[in-house]
Amino acid sequence: MSEKVKNNIHYLNVLASCNSKQRNGIIEGASDELIDAICECIDHALSCNADDSKHYEKMRISNKKLRKLRDIDTSTIKKKKILVQEGGLLPALLSPLIAIAGSLLGRLTS
């Protein structure tokens, strides 16, 4: 797990569990590091085999925009706009990854 994700695990957890208005507010005021952590989680979700068909179906619908989030050449401002527009995908993408990250973080600290 990268340092960006470790440093922003609490924000990612909030993003996965809050409502859409709160999520959009957090994303609009987010730091570059938080946006990079979100994009890293999305990158991981796209690169792994999705076993859960519900999560996979949501990812497939917006695959083009999600791939744009992974692109290094896409500016942070454009990434924020995509995340606000496609914000409903974040809980589906972040929830399983946060569970994994939390268990890994727990192992590292103990």
N, C-alpha and C positions, 0 to 999 in steps of 0.2 A: 504494500500500500504506500502510495507516495506521501510526501510531507504535506502537499496541498490538501489532500483528502483528510489526513490526520488532523491538520490544523482547523479544518472546516467541518468536521464530523457533526458537531452540534447544529450548525446551520443547515446541513444536509438533512438531518433528522427532522428539524422544524419544517423545512420545505416539503418533506414527504408527508407530513401529517397536518399541515395547515390548510385553510380554505384558499380559493383561487385569488381573492383580493389581497390577502396577506402575502401569498406567494408572489404575486406580481409586484407588490411593494418592496419585498425583500430583494427580488431580482433587479428591480430598477435602481435600487441603492446599493447593490452588491459591489464588492471590490473585484478587481481583476482576478485575484487568487481564488475567490469563491466561484466565479464563472468558470475558471479553468478546472476547478475541482468537479463542478457539475458536468462539464464537457468530458472530463476523464471518466467519470462514472458512466456517461452515455456511451463513450467509446468502448468501455469494458462490456457494457450490455450488448452492444452491436457485435462485438467480436466473439462473444461466447455463444454457445448453443442454448437457445431459449427453450426450456422444457415446459414452461407454463404457457399454454396456448393463448390465454387472455393477454398476457404481457407481450407475447410475440405478435399478436394481431394488431395491437396498438402501435407497436414499433414499425410494423410493415406499412401501415397507412401513411406515416410521416417519415419514411425512411430517407427521402431526399433531404429534408430539412435537418434531420438528425445527423446525416453525414456532413452537412455544411457546418454543423457545430463542431465536428471533429477536425475540420480543416484548419490548419495553422494559419493560413492566409486570411481567414475570416476575422474581421475586427471584433473587439469586445462589444462594441455598440451594436453591431449586427447580431451577435450571439445573444445579447440581452433581448433584442426585439423578437428573435425567433423563440426564445424561452418564454417570453410573455405571451406570444401568440399561440404557442403549442404547450402552454403550461399544464394542461391536463395530463400530459404524458409523464411529467416529473414524478408524481407519486408511484406510478406503475413501474418506472425505471429505477427510482431511488430506493424504494422500500426493500427489495431483496438485497441490493448491494449494501445498504446500511446495516442490515442484519449480519451480513458476512463481515463487513468492516468492523462492526462492534465486537464480534467474537474474536477477530484477529487482534484488535486493539486490547481486548481483555487478556489475551494470551501474552501479548508483548509486555504489558505492565505487571503481570503477576510473576 
